[in-house]
Amino acid sequence: MKTLLVDAVNTTIIKNEAGEFVKFQELFDLLETYPNRKIIVTNANDEQVKEFGLDNVPYPVFTMKHNPDKPDPLFFKTLLAQYELQASEVVYFEHNPAAVESAKSVGMCAYYYNKDLKDLVALKVFLDENLVSN
C-alpha cells in the first residue's frame, strides 16, 4: 500500500480568520477515508513545528529544518531513505510548485494543490487515481 505524503503549512495547517494556525479539518477528514500510512512533510524548524501546531497532528512529521528545504531534491531523497521507501511507493500533494517539481525529479507521483482554492474534490480524484498500488 502506498504512503501518502502530505504538505503541512498552507495545506493541512491553515490560518483561520483570527490569524491562528489550525488544522484544516475537512482535509484531515478526507485523509482519514484512506487506510494508507500518512506522513506530514514540512520545512519547519523546531520553533515553527510548535508555532504551526505540527506537534499536535495525528501523523508523523518529517522535516529537515530548512537544511535543505523541499525544493531541493535532497529533501525527498532523505525522506525516502529515512522511511525505507521507494519513490514509486509514495503519493504526495503540496501547495508549492517548486516542491512538487522537486518531488517529481526523484520519481515521486506529486500533485500541485492550490492552497487558495482548497479544492478537495480535485484532490480526492488525484488520491483515488494514484493511491492504488501498481
VMD Tcl script that builds the backbone (N, CA, C; Angstrom):
set m [mol new atoms 402]
animate dup $m
set s [atomselect $m all]
$s set {name element resname resid chain x y z} {
  {N N MET 1 A 0.844 -1.177 0.000}
  {CA C MET 1 A 0.000 0.000 0.000}
  {C C MET 1 A 0.894 1.247 0.000}
  {N N LYS 2 A 0.565 2.194 -0.844}
  {CA C LYS 2 A 1.375 3.400 -0.965}
  {C C LYS 2 A 1.252 4.295 0.266}
  {N N THR 3 A 2.319 5.037 0.524}
  {CA C THR 3 A 2.348 6.002 1.612}
  {C C THR 3 A 1.954 7.362 1.061}
  {N N LEU 4 A 1.147 8.067 1.812}
  {CA C LEU 4 A 0.668 9.382 1.416}
  {C C LEU 4 A 1.485 10.453 2.121}
  {N N LEU 5 A 2.195 11.259 1.337}
  {CA C LEU 5 A 2.962 12.377 1.867}
  {C C LEU 5 A 2.112 13.632 1.722}
  {N N VAL 6 A 1.953 14.349 2.831}
  {CA C VAL 6 A 1.012 15.460 2.892}
  {C C VAL 6 A 1.748 16.740 3.283}
  {N N ASP 7 A 1.611 17.773 2.474}
  {CA C ASP 7 A 2.195 19.072 2.802}
  {C C ASP 7 A 1.598 19.585 4.105}
  {N N ALA 8 A 2.397 20.319 4.852}
  {CA C ALA 8 A 1.969 20.802 6.167}
  {C C ALA 8 A 1.338 22.188 6.078}
  {N N VAL 9 A 2.149 23.223 6.187}
  {CA C VAL 9 A 1.653 24.595 6.312}
  {C C VAL 9 A 1.074 25.074 4.975}
  {N N ASN 10 A -0.093 25.650 5.037}
  {CA C ASN 10 A -0.895 26.129 3.915}
  {C C ASN 10 A -1.668 25.011 3.227}
  {N N THR 11 A -1.576 23.816 3.746}
  {CA C THR 11 A -2.348 22.693 3.218}
  {C C THR 11 A -3.100 22.030 4.366}
  {N N THR 12 A -2.404 21.275 5.208}
  {CA C THR 12 A -3.089 20.654 6.350}
  {C C THR 12 A -3.210 21.612 7.517}
  {N N ILE 13 A -2.297 22.551 7.591}
  {CA C ILE 13 A -2.338 23.590 8.625}
  {C C ILE 13 A -2.587 24.920 7.915}
  {N N ILE 14 A -3.663 25.594 8.288}
  {CA C ILE 14 A -4.026 26.853 7.648}
  {C C ILE 14 A -4.265 27.914 8.714}
  {N N LYS 15 A -4.302 29.157 8.284}
  {CA C LYS 15 A -4.635 30.250 9.203}
  {C C LYS 15 A -6.148 30.447 9.197}
  {N N ASN 16 A -6.710 30.582 10.390}
  {CA C ASN 16 A -8.133 30.886 10.488}
  {C C ASN 16 A -8.332 32.397 10.372}
  {N N GLU 17 A -9.571 32.839 10.512}
  {CA C GLU 17 A -9.871 34.264 10.359}
  {C C GLU 17 A -9.174 35.125 11.403}
  {N N ALA 18 A -8.857 34.546 12.546}
  {CA C ALA 18 A -8.154 35.282 13.609}
  {C C ALA 18 A -6.639 35.280 13.397}
  {N N GLY 19 A -6.179 34.632 12.315}
  {CA C GLY 19 A -4.753 34.588 12.038}
  {C C GLY 19 A -4.002 33.510 12.793}
  {N N GLU 20 A -4.742 32.586 13.399}
  {CA C GLU 20 A -4.125 31.486 14.153}
  {C C GLU 20 A -3.950 30.278 13.242}
  {N N PHE 21 A -2.884 29.524 13.473}
  {CA C PHE 21 A -2.666 28.293 12.718}
  {C C PHE 21 A -3.546 27.193 13.309}
  {N N VAL 22 A -4.330 26.543 12.438}
  {CA C VAL 22 A -5.245 25.481 12.854}
  {C C VAL 22 A -5.212 24.355 11.837}
  {N N LYS 23 A -5.641 23.174 12.261}
  {CA C LYS 23 A -5.777 22.055 11.331}
  {C C LYS 23 A -6.929 22.341 10.375}
  {N N PHE 24 A -6.735 22.030 9.104}
  {CA C PHE 24 A -7.798 22.124 8.109}
  {C C PHE 24 A -8.610 20.834 8.236}
  {N N GLN 25 A -9.626 20.882 9.073}
  {CA C GLN 25 A -10.350 19.678 9.479}
  {C C GLN 25 A -10.963 18.931 8.302}
  {N N GLU 26 A -11.498 19.638 7.325}
  {CA C GLU 26 A -12.099 18.955 6.176}
  {C C GLU 26 A -11.062 18.122 5.424}
  {N N LEU 27 A -9.839 18.633 5.343}
  {CA C LEU 27 A -8.778 17.873 4.693}
  {C C LEU 27 A -8.415 16.647 5.529}
  {N N PHE 28 A -8.285 16.823 6.833}
  {CA C PHE 28 A -7.998 15.671 7.690}
  {C C PHE 28 A -9.107 14.632 7.593}
  {N N ASP 29 A -10.357 15.079 7.502}
  {CA C ASP 29 A -11.471 14.147 7.356}
  {C C ASP 29 A -11.330 13.355 6.060}
  {N N LEU 30 A -10.945 14.016 4.976}
  {CA C LEU 30 A -10.714 13.326 3.708}
  {C C LEU 30 A -9.579 12.319 3.848}
  {N N LEU 31 A -8.469 12.728 4.440}
  {CA C LEU 31 A -7.321 11.831 4.594}
  {C C LEU 31 A -7.685 10.581 5.380}
  {N N GLU 32 A -8.537 10.745 6.363}
  {CA C GLU 32 A -8.921 9.602 7.196}
  {C C GLU 32 A -9.769 8.571 6.450}
  {N N THR 33 A -10.255 8.904 5.268}
  {CA C THR 33 A -11.011 7.921 4.477}
  {C C THR 33 A -10.082 6.932 3.782}
  {N N TYR 34 A -8.782 7.188 3.826}
  {CA C TYR 34 A -7.791 6.309 3.200}
  {C C TYR 34 A -7.037 5.551 4.290}
  {N N PRO 35 A -6.883 4.238 4.115}
  {CA C PRO 35 A -6.165 3.447 5.122}
  {C C PRO 35 A -4.641 3.582 5.032}
  {N N ASN 36 A -4.160 4.241 4.020}
  {CA C ASN 36 A -2.730 4.372 3.774}
  {C C ASN 36 A -2.017 5.091 4.919}
  {N N ARG 37 A -0.751 4.739 5.101}
  {CA C ARG 37 A 0.099 5.468 6.041}
  {C C ARG 37 A 0.268 6.886 5.524}
  {N N LYS 38 A 0.267 7.835 6.445}
  {CA C LYS 38 A 0.392 9.240 6.093}
  {C C LYS 38 A 1.572 9.845 6.846}
  {N N ILE 39 A 2.301 10.714 6.157}
  {CA C ILE 39 A 3.418 11.441 6.749}
  {C C ILE 39 A 3.259 12.899 6.353}
  {N N ILE 40 A 3.285 13.782 7.328}
  {CA C ILE 40 A 3.227 15.210 7.039}
  {C C ILE 40 A 4.642 15.695 6.750}
  {N N VAL 41 A 4.777 16.462 5.673}
  {CA C VAL 41 A 6.072 16.894 5.169}
  {C C VAL 41 A 6.161 18.416 5.300}
  {N N THR 42 A 7.240 18.886 5.946}
  {CA C THR 42 A 7.394 20.315 6.186}
  {C C THR 42 A 8.855 20.720 6.144}
  {N N ASN 43 A 9.071 22.015 5.962}
  {CA C ASN 43 A 10.415 22.581 6.088}
  {C C ASN 43 A 10.672 23.087 7.498}
  {N N ALA 44 A 9.673 23.094 8.347}
  {CA C ALA 44 A 9.698 23.774 9.641}
  {C C ALA 44 A 10.858 23.346 10.536}
  {N N ASN 45 A 11.403 24.350 11.238}
  {CA C ASN 45 A 12.382 24.051 12.282}
  {C C ASN 45 A 11.618 23.783 13.590}
  {N N ASP 46 A 12.331 23.525 14.669}
  {CA C ASP 46 A 11.675 23.161 15.925}
  {C C ASP 46 A 10.699 24.234 16.414}
  {N N GLU 47 A 11.103 25.501 16.342}
  {CA C GLU 47 A 10.211 26.589 16.776}
  {C C GLU 47 A 8.958 26.638 15.911}
  {N N GLN 48 A 9.129 26.469 14.611}
  {CA C GLN 48 A 7.996 26.523 13.697}
  {C C GLN 48 A 7.066 25.329 13.878}
  {N N VAL 49 A 7.628 24.172 14.199}
  {CA C VAL 49 A 6.790 23.000 14.463}
  {C C VAL 49 A 5.790 23.338 15.565}
  {N N LYS 50 A 6.257 23.964 16.611}
  {CA C LYS 50 A 5.362 24.375 17.707}
  {C C LYS 50 A 4.414 25.486 17.264}
  {N N GLU 51 A 4.955 26.504 16.584}
  {CA C GLU 51 A 4.148 27.642 16.134}
  {C C GLU 51 A 2.984 27.196 15.250}
  {N N PHE 52 A 3.245 26.247 14.353}
  {CA C PHE 52 A 2.233 25.789 13.412}
  {C C PHE 52 A 1.342 24.688 13.985}
  {N N GLY 53 A 1.664 24.196 15.171}
  {CA C GLY 53 A 0.866 23.124 15.769}
  {C C GLY 53 A 1.167 21.753 15.186}
  {N N LEU 54 A 2.322 21.611 14.556}
  {CA C LEU 54 A 2.682 20.324 13.964}
  {C C LEU 54 A 3.065 19.287 15.012}
  {N N ASP 55 A 3.227 19.728 16.242}
  {CA C ASP 55 A 3.490 18.799 17.332}
  {C C ASP 55 A 2.175 18.217 17.863}
  {N N ASN 56 A 1.079 18.567 17.220}
  {CA C ASN 56 A -0.240 18.104 17.662}
  {C C ASN 56 A -1.068 17.631 16.469}
  {N N VAL 57 A -0.432 16.895 15.571}
  {CA C VAL 57 A -1.134 16.335 14.420}
  {C C VAL 57 A -1.133 14.810 14.543}
  {N N PRO 58 A -2.085 14.155 13.894}
  {CA C PRO 58 A -2.227 12.708 14.087}
  {C C PRO 58 A -1.262 11.835 13.286}
  {N N TYR 59 A -0.375 12.442 12.510}
  {CA C TYR 59 A 0.542 11.663 11.679}
  {C C TYR 59 A 1.981 12.054 11.994}
  {N N PRO 60 A 2.927 11.182 11.670}
  {CA C PRO 60 A 4.330 11.551 11.841}
  {C C PRO 60 A 4.661 12.779 10.983}
  {N N VAL 61 A 5.615 13.560 11.437}
  {CA C VAL 61 A 6.045 14.754 10.728}
  {C C VAL 61 A 7.496 14.579 10.320}
  {N N PHE 62 A 7.777 14.807 9.029}
  {CA C PHE 62 A 9.152 14.772 8.538}
  {C C PHE 62 A 9.575 16.192 8.197}
  {N N THR 63 A 10.727 16.587 8.723}
  {CA C THR 63 A 11.308 17.879 8.385}
  {C C THR 63 A 12.827 17.763 8.374}
  {N N MET 64 A 13.427 18.598 7.561}
  {CA C MET 64 A 14.884 18.727 7.578}
  {C C MET 64 A 15.263 20.108 8.112}
  {N N LYS 65 A 14.283 20.801 8.682}
  {CA C LYS 65 A 14.508 22.071 9.383}
  {C C LYS 65 A 15.250 23.082 8.509}
  {N N HIS 66 A 14.795 23.200 7.272}
  {CA C HIS 66 A 15.344 24.158 6.302}
  {C C HIS 66 A 16.763 23.826 5.855}
  {N N ASN 67 A 17.187 22.579 6.001}
  {CA C ASN 67 A 18.540 22.207 5.610}
  {C C ASN 67 A 18.565 20.862 4.904}
  {N N PRO 68 A 18.129 20.744 3.671}
  {CA C PRO 68 A 17.589 21.783 2.804}
  {C C PRO 68 A 16.064 21.855 2.905}
  {N N ASP 69 A 15.481 22.780 2.152}
  {CA C ASP 69 A 14.028 22.879 2.028}
  {C C ASP 69 A 13.539 21.957 0.911}
  {N N LYS 70 A 12.230 21.817 0.813}
  {CA C LYS 70 A 11.622 20.887 -0.145}
  {C C LYS 70 A 11.962 21.132 -1.613}
  {N N PRO 71 A 12.222 22.343 -2.065}
  {CA C PRO 71 A 12.600 22.490 -3.470}
  {C C PRO 71 A 13.930 21.826 -3.849}
  {N N ASP 72 A 14.687 21.377 -2.872}
  {CA C ASP 72 A 15.941 20.654 -3.118}
  {C C ASP 72 A 15.628 19.157 -3.122}
  {N N PRO 73 A 15.913 18.440 -4.219}
  {CA C PRO 73 A 15.629 17.004 -4.269}
  {C C PRO 73 A 16.241 16.199 -3.121}
  {N N LEU 74 A 17.322 16.702 -2.515}
  {CA C LEU 74 A 17.929 16.007 -1.380}
  {C C LEU 74 A 16.912 15.833 -0.247}
  {N N PHE 75 A 16.012 16.783 -0.082}
  {CA C PHE 75 A 14.962 16.680 0.934}
  {C C PHE 75 A 14.188 15.372 0.748}
  {N N PHE 76 A 13.728 15.119 -0.475}
  {CA C PHE 76 A 12.909 13.938 -0.736}
  {C C PHE 76 A 13.729 12.653 -0.758}
  {N N LYS 77 A 14.954 12.728 -1.220}
  {CA C LYS 77 A 15.831 11.553 -1.179}
  {C C LYS 77 A 16.060 11.134 0.270}
  {N N THR 78 A 16.249 12.106 1.156}
  {CA C THR 78 A 16.465 11.819 2.576}
  {C C THR 78 A 15.206 11.231 3.203}
  {N N LEU 79 A 14.058 11.797 2.877}
  {CA C LEU 79 A 12.787 11.274 3.388}
  {C C LEU 79 A 12.611 9.809 2.986}
  {N N LEU 80 A 12.819 9.523 1.708}
  {CA C LEU 80 A 12.671 8.143 1.225}
  {C C LEU 80 A 13.618 7.198 1.960}
  {N N ALA 81 A 14.852 7.618 2.133}
  {CA C ALA 81 A 15.832 6.776 2.824}
  {C C ALA 81 A 15.433 6.562 4.281}
  {N N GLN 82 A 15.016 7.621 4.960}
  {CA C GLN 82 A 14.666 7.505 6.373}
  {C C GLN 82 A 13.504 6.536 6.589}
  {N N TYR 83 A 12.532 6.563 5.704}
  {CA C TYR 83 A 11.359 5.698 5.857}
  {C C TYR 83 A 11.470 4.402 5.059}
  {N N GLU 84 A 12.634 4.185 4.436}
  {CA C GLU 84 A 12.893 2.986 3.638}
  {C C GLU 84 A 11.817 2.781 2.580}
  {N N LEU 85 A 11.566 3.845 1.827}
  {CA C LEU 85 A 10.557 3.836 0.770}
  {C C LEU 85 A 11.220 4.038 -0.585}
  {N N GLN 86 A 10.565 3.536 -1.614}
  {CA C GLN 86 A 10.944 3.837 -2.987}
  {C C GLN 86 A 10.028 4.958 -3.474}
  {N N ALA 87 A 10.504 5.752 -4.421}
  {CA C ALA 87 A 9.693 6.855 -4.939}
  {C C ALA 87 A 8.353 6.354 -5.486}
  {N N SER 88 A 8.350 5.177 -6.060}
  {CA C SER 88 A 7.114 4.609 -6.626}
  {C C SER 88 A 6.110 4.199 -5.549}
  {N N GLU 89 A 6.528 4.204 -4.289}
  {CA C GLU 89 A 5.664 3.770 -3.190}
  {C C GLU 89 A 4.983 4.932 -2.471}
  {N N VAL 90 A 5.148 6.148 -2.995}
  {CA C VAL 90 A 4.554 7.306 -2.326}
  {C C VAL 90 A 3.726 8.133 -3.296}
  {N N VAL 91 A 2.763 8.827 -2.721}
  {CA C VAL 91 A 1.947 9.807 -3.419}
  {C C VAL 91 A 2.004 11.066 -2.561}
  {N N TYR 92 A 2.207 12.211 -3.210}
  {CA C TYR 92 A 2.476 13.453 -2.482}
  {C C TYR 92 A 1.634 14.577 -3.035}
  {N N PHE 93 A 1.092 15.410 -2.140}
  {CA C PHE 93 A 0.466 16.649 -2.607}
  {C C PHE 93 A 0.979 17.820 -1.796}
  {N N GLU 94 A 1.081 18.970 -2.485}
  {CA C GLU 94 A 1.849 20.101 -1.976}
  {C C GLU 94 A 1.361 21.391 -2.640}
  {N N HIS 95 A 1.409 22.505 -1.891}
  {CA C HIS 95 A 0.986 23.796 -2.434}
  {C C HIS 95 A 2.101 24.570 -3.139}
  {N N ASN 96 A 3.343 24.179 -2.957}
  {CA C ASN 96 A 4.475 24.911 -3.528}
  {C C ASN 96 A 4.899 24.228 -4.837}
  {N N PRO 97 A 4.730 24.909 -5.985}
  {CA C PRO 97 A 5.091 24.277 -7.265}
  {C C PRO 97 A 6.545 23.807 -7.329}
  {N N ALA 98 A 7.463 24.549 -6.726}
  {CA C ALA 98 A 8.876 24.138 -6.759}
  {C C ALA 98 A 9.093 22.841 -5.989}
  {N N ALA 99 A 8.372 22.655 -4.887}
  {CA C ALA 99 A 8.478 21.407 -4.125}
  {C C ALA 99 A 7.859 20.247 -4.900}
  {N N VAL 100 A 6.757 20.509 -5.615}
  {CA C VAL 100 A 6.136 19.475 -6.453}
  {C C VAL 100 A 7.139 19.009 -7.508}
  {N N GLU 101 A 7.789 19.950 -8.169}
  {CA C GLU 101 A 8.772 19.599 -9.201}
  {C C GLU 101 A 9.958 18.863 -8.604}
  {N N SER 102 A 10.385 19.251 -7.421}
  {CA C SER 102 A 11.481 18.569 -6.741}
  {C C SER 102 A 11.125 17.110 -6.475}
  {N N ALA 103 A 9.919 16.882 -5.972}
  {CA C ALA 103 A 9.462 15.512 -5.699}
  {C C ALA 103 A 9.390 14.704 -6.993}
  {N N LYS 104 A 8.863 15.310 -8.025}
  {CA C LYS 104 A 8.779 14.611 -9.322}
  {C C LYS 104 A 10.166 14.268 -9.849}
  {N N SER 105 A 11.150 15.138 -9.583}
  {CA C SER 105 A 12.506 14.916 -10.100}
  {C C SER 105 A 13.157 13.673 -9.509}
  {N N VAL 106 A 12.671 13.219 -8.349}
  {CA C VAL 106 A 13.205 11.982 -7.763}
  {C C VAL 106 A 12.274 10.792 -8.030}
  {N N GLY 107 A 11.259 10.998 -8.874}
  {CA C GLY 107 A 10.401 9.899 -9.299}
  {C C GLY 107 A 9.096 9.751 -8.546}
  {N N MET 108 A 8.768 10.698 -7.693}
  {CA C MET 108 A 7.519 10.607 -6.928}
  {C C MET 108 A 6.324 11.057 -7.771}
  {N N CYS 109 A 5.191 10.491 -7.468}
  {CA C CYS 109 A 3.920 10.959 -8.005}
  {C C CYS 109 A 3.503 12.141 -7.140}
  {N N ALA 110 A 3.479 13.349 -7.716}
  {CA C ALA 110 A 3.222 14.553 -6.927}
  {C C ALA 110 A 2.162 15.411 -7.607}
  {N N TYR 111 A 1.384 16.078 -6.782}
  {CA C TYR 111 A 0.241 16.875 -7.241}
  {C C TYR 111 A 0.318 18.279 -6.656}
  {N N TYR 112 A 0.107 19.268 -7.510}
  {CA C TYR 112 A 0.043 20.653 -7.039}
  {C C TYR 112 A -1.358 20.905 -6.485}
  {N N TYR 113 A -1.414 21.247 -5.205}
  {CA C TYR 113 A -2.662 21.553 -4.510}
  {C C TYR 113 A -2.740 23.060 -4.334}
  {N N ASN 114 A -3.748 23.683 -4.926}
  {CA C ASN 114 A -3.903 25.127 -4.829}
  {C C ASN 114 A -4.460 25.484 -3.454}
  {N N LYS 115 A -3.622 26.084 -2.623}
  {CA C LYS 115 A -3.993 26.391 -1.237}
  {C C LYS 115 A -5.118 27.413 -1.144}
  {N N ASP 116 A -5.286 28.237 -2.174}
  {CA C ASP 116 A -6.338 29.241 -2.142}
  {C C ASP 116 A -7.696 28.653 -2.527}
  {N N LEU 117 A -7.695 27.746 -3.495}
  {CA C LEU 117 A -8.957 27.121 -3.916}
  {C C LEU 117 A -9.455 26.078 -2.922}
  {N N LYS 118 A -8.504 25.387 -2.267}
  {CA C LYS 118 A -8.861 24.305 -1.332}
  {C C LYS 118 A -9.842 23.316 -1.979}
  {N N ASP 119 A -9.521 22.913 -3.206}
  {CA C ASP 119 A -10.397 22.031 -3.978}
  {C C ASP 119 A -10.197 20.582 -3.536}
  {N N LEU 120 A -10.962 20.191 -2.537}
  {CA C LEU 120 A -10.845 18.825 -2.009}
  {C C LEU 120 A -11.436 17.798 -2.956}
  {N N VAL 121 A -12.345 18.205 -3.825}
  {CA C VAL 121 A -12.913 17.275 -4.812}
  {C C VAL 121 A -11.821 16.858 -5.793}
  {N N ALA 122 A -11.081 17.830 -6.335}
  {CA C ALA 122 A -9.990 17.515 -7.258}
  {C C ALA 122 A -8.892 16.723 -6.553}
  {N N LEU 123 A -8.592 17.071 -5.311}
  {CA C LEU 123 A -7.589 16.322 -4.557}
  {C C LEU 123 A -8.023 14.878 -4.376}
  {N N LYS 124 A -9.280 14.664 -4.057}
  {CA C LYS 124 A -9.788 13.299 -3.882}
  {C C LYS 124 A -9.656 12.499 -5.179}
  {N N VAL 125 A -9.935 13.126 -6.308}
  {CA C VAL 125 A -9.772 12.447 -7.601}
  {C C VAL 125 A -8.317 12.015 -7.777}
  {N N PHE 126 A -7.390 12.925 -7.506}
  {CA C PHE 126 A -5.970 12.593 -7.608}
  {C C PHE 126 A -5.616 11.426 -6.682}
  {N N LEU 127 A -6.055 11.496 -5.439}
  {CA C LEU 127 A -5.735 10.437 -4.479}
  {C C LEU 127 A -6.353 9.112 -4.893}
  {N N ASP 128 A -7.611 9.138 -5.306}
  {CA C ASP 128 A -8.278 7.905 -5.736}
  {C C ASP 128 A -7.568 7.265 -6.919}
  {N N GLU 129 A -7.076 8.091 -7.831}
  {CA C GLU 129 A -6.396 7.573 -9.032}
  {C C GLU 129 A -4.988 7.067 -8.749}
  {N N ASN 130 A -4.346 7.562 -7.693}
  {CA C ASN 130 A -2.929 7.282 -7.503}
  {C C ASN 130 A -2.549 6.495 -6.254}
  {N N LEU 131 A -3.473 6.294 -5.344}
  {CA C LEU 131 A -3.123 5.546 -4.118}
  {C C LEU 131 A -3.228 4.040 -4.279}
  {N N VAL 132 A -3.762 3.600 -5.388}
  {CA C VAL 132 A -3.837 2.162 -5.628}
  {C C VAL 132 A -2.457 1.671 -6.026}
  {N N SER 133 A -1.980 0.649 -5.344}
  {CA C SER 133 A -0.652 0.110 -5.649}
  {C C SER 133 A -0.645 -0.526 -7.033}
  {N N ASN 134 A 0.440 -0.321 -7.738}
  {CA C ASN 134 A 0.583 -0.917 -9.079}
  {C C ASN 134 A 1.190 -2.284 -8.972}
}
mol reanalyze $m
mol bondsrecalc $m
mol representation Tube
mol addrep $m
